[in-house]
Amino acid sequence: MTDVEFTIEELVARYRGVTGPGVEGDAAFRAGLRTDVLDLTDESLRKEALTPDETDDMIAYGGWNVWDVLGSRATEGESGLIPRQEYETIAAIEQTMSYPAVYDLITEAVGVDGLVELAGTARREIGTKANMLHAWASCMTLFSGRGIALGLDYSAPSDRAEELARALQFPRRLYRGLWGEEGPMFSSMRGYRAPLLEGSDWLERFREDAVGLDDAERKQFYMRFNATTQLLTFLLHFDSRLGLGDSGPYPTEDGGFLIVRDHFLHDDVYHWFDVTEGLPHVITQAMYFKPPPDMTVTVNDLSTVFTKPASYMPHLAGMAVYARERWDTPVSEIRLVDEDEMRRINESAQSISMRLYKRIAAMPRRDLIMAGVQCYVVDHVLPWIRLAGVWDKAVAAGLYELKPVTSRSYYKLTDAGLAGEMLPRVLIAGEGFAPTQDDAA
């Protein structure tokens, strides 16, 4: 950071008051990097660890990228139901402290090539959390928690630099498998496009199965189904996007586009998911849109679609819905959901959302925070642990437990109210993204 101070409006508009968002901001920021660490080559993925300059370039770009996709959320304030800022900051510290060992565990089990292969699941399957959001999180959680620890004076920028340099090879390998090719690492470097299923048989299947929505009443039903299942997945994942994943856009011959969206509704790794017993693990919606010609569509690294103008659901023109019963249901057994089953799922989701809302509202504040921490810490690595077959080992190694430094941060970030202060400083002002080679940063 420089000695120049900026207003909050300036920091929201431009990263550190300098670099803007989007494609132009990406190009401008990358022009100032010293290495090509963000270019994924097979040779570079074989190295055990990054160099100090490569590590610092990833930290620097990570600051801009997090600001680009998350920075505005830091000004949202406290949720009326869930203390999101508190659990996010505590979880981020735990992730920074514990994830390098988890990454080693996974890599030792499958190897570099195996890691690339399992990350390619997103190109072959629908209804999987092995998606771009979870690849992104495997990188950015290392940075955000580090920044919060720096802000609490728990560490210096050079601390654990070698461990971080090794851990950062994990997300680089995941992204190589995600894209299926060498090249730029992040969606922000690829024009905010993530057509992960392009070239697969799924696109033809979607076209064959999609229901046209020319009838206004039917269209409203499909839009309500999307909204109802989306609300439930946000509640289940404690007001986070971990239960939602978009890929695309996939251009269509009529000038429109396709978005493929997953809503994760049931999993036995969280005790509060007992309310959704009987629902599929995930619902996948292949959604066709016919927007006006001036609409632009992007999918950011958070696996979230954005359009300009912002309202795109009114342009929904067709949809096919699929269900995957469990996370490990064979891809060949993913099934088409008809409208009768959609109605049953929609009714169940509405009822469950009300029950879950009441349960969450009745939970003590500490229980709410710790449930959110558990969701963040477990879920961000959940798909990679499962696909690598090391779930039992990860749990035995303490996946559900907190490191002492994380426990020590609890009261500072909650009772002392520092969580609300830390997130804007780390995510908007970029103060937490200090290079490892400069303790004065």
C-alpha positions, 0 to 999 in steps of 0.5 A, a space after each residue: 500500500 502507498 501512503 495515499 488514502 482513498 475514500 471507501 467509494 474510491 476503493 470500491 470503484 478501483 482496487 487500491 484506488 488504482 485498478 478497475 474491474 473486469 477485462 480491462 482491470 485484469 489486463 492492466 493488473 497482469 501487466 505489472 506482474 513480474 512472472 508468468 505464474 498465472 499461465 498454466 503450463 504442464 512443466 510448471 505444474 511439476 515443480 514442488 513449489 513456486 519461487 518467491 517472486 511467483 508466490 508474490 505475483 499470485 498474492 498480488 493478483 489474488 488481491 485484485 481478483 478477490 476484490 473484483 468478485 467479492 469486494 462489494 460484499 464487504 459493505 453488505 453489513 451483518 445478516 439479519 439471521 446469520 453472523 456471516 462476517 464473523 464466521 467467514 473471518 474465523 474460517 479464513 484463518 483456519 483454512 490458511 492454517 490447515 489447508 496446506 496439510 490437507 493439500 499435501 494429503 490429497 496430492 500424496 494420494 493421487 499425484 500431480 496427474 491424478 489431481 489434474 484428472 479429478 479436477 477435470 470432473 467439471 468437464 465431464 459431469 453435472 451435479 458436482 462440487 468439483 467446480 470452478 468455485 471450489 477450485 477458486 476457493 482452494 487458492 483464495 482462502 489461503 490469501 484471505 485468512 493470511 490477510 486477517 491473521 496479518 491484521 490481527 498481528 498474529 503473523 508477519 508477511 514472511 511467515 510460512 512463506 515456503 509452505 504457501 509457495 508449495 500449497 499454491 501449486 494445488 490450485 494451479 493443478 486444479 485449474 489445469 484440470 478444470 480447463 483441460 488445457 494449458 493457458 490462463 488460470 482464472 475465469 477473469 483472465 478468459 473473458 469471464 467465460 467458463 463453458 466447462 461442458 463444451 464438447 461434452 455429450 451433455 450439451 446435446 442431451 440438454 437440447 433434447 430434454 429442454 422444455 420450451 417455456 413459451 407458455 407464461 404460466 409454465 415459465 413462471 413455474 420454472 422460475 419459481 422452482 429455480 428461486 425456491 431451490 436456490 433459497 434453500 441452498 443458500 440457507 443450507 450453506 449459511 448464506 454463502 454461495 457454496 451450494 450454487 454453481 454456474 457454468 457457461 455461457 454456452 452460445 446457442 444458434 438462436 443468438 441466446 445462451 445456455 447456463 448450467 446451474 447446480 443447486 446442492 440440497 442434501 449432504 450428510 457431512 453437516 448435521 443440519 442437512 437432516 431437514 432435507 433428507 429425501 431430497 436429491 443431493 443436487 438439482 441441475 438446471 440447464 437454462 436457455 435464455 433468449 435475451 435482447 441483443 444488447 445483453 452481455 453475460 459473464 461467469 466469474 471465478 465464483 461460478 456465478 452468472 452476471 448480466 448487463 442489464 442485471 435481470 436475466 431470468 425474465 428471458 428464460 426460454 427453456 429448461 431441463 432439470 436433472 437430479 443426482 441422488 448422492 454425491 457419488 451417484 454414477 454419472 450414468 444414473 443422473 436422471 431427468 426430472 419431470 414436472 410432477 417431481 419438480 412440483 414435489 421438490 418445490 413444495 418440499 423445498 418451501 416447507 423445509 426452508 421455513 423449518 430451517 429458517 426457524 431452526 437457525 433463528 433459534 440457534 445461539 449465536 456461537 452455534 451459528 458462528 461455529 456451524 458457518 465455520 464448519 461449513 466453510 472449512 469443510 466444504 471448500 475442500 470437500 470435493 477434492 477430499 472425496 474424489 481423492 478417497 481420503 475423507 477418513 484420513 482428513 477427518 482423523 487429521 482434524 478437518 472438523 477441529 480448529 487450530 489454536 490460533 483460530 480459536 484465539 481469534 474467536 473473541 477478537 473477531 466476534 465479541 470485540 467486533 473486529 470481523 466487520 472491520 477486517 473484511 473491508 480492509 482485506 477484501 476492499 482495501 487489499 491490505 491483507 495481500 502483502 508480499 512474502 518478501 517484504 515484512 514492511 508491506 
